[in-house]
Amino acid sequence: ITGMINSETFIVKRDGKKEAFSLDKIKNAISKAFLSVGSFATQDVITNILSRVNISDGTSVEDIQNQVEIALMAEHYYSVAKAFMLDRNIWKTGKYVTSSVS
């Protein structure tokens, strides 16, 4: 990840609220996209992808996700990029359904 990131870096969520930047959230989303296509992302792979992402204070979640998609494609992980986009669209539309045990 490039840009000015420190403990006071905040991103802007879809609802307009600010939240402290979490590198782990991005890493987890990338890892889940790899797993969803039956693959596994090593730390080196994730580092290569994140090296193409630029985040600074006030960057929106949408912009971060766009950059991750572009980075995945630039690294030739096309099926992972597609999975990442599909999952992102599910969350964006609010149609993500979770099951619960009752």
Secondary structure, DSSP 8 states (H G I E B T S, - for coil): -BS---TT-EEE-TTS-EEE--HHHHHHHHHHHHHHTT----HHHHHHHHTT-B--TT-BHHHHHHHHHHHHHHTT-HHHHHHHHHHHHHHHHT--------
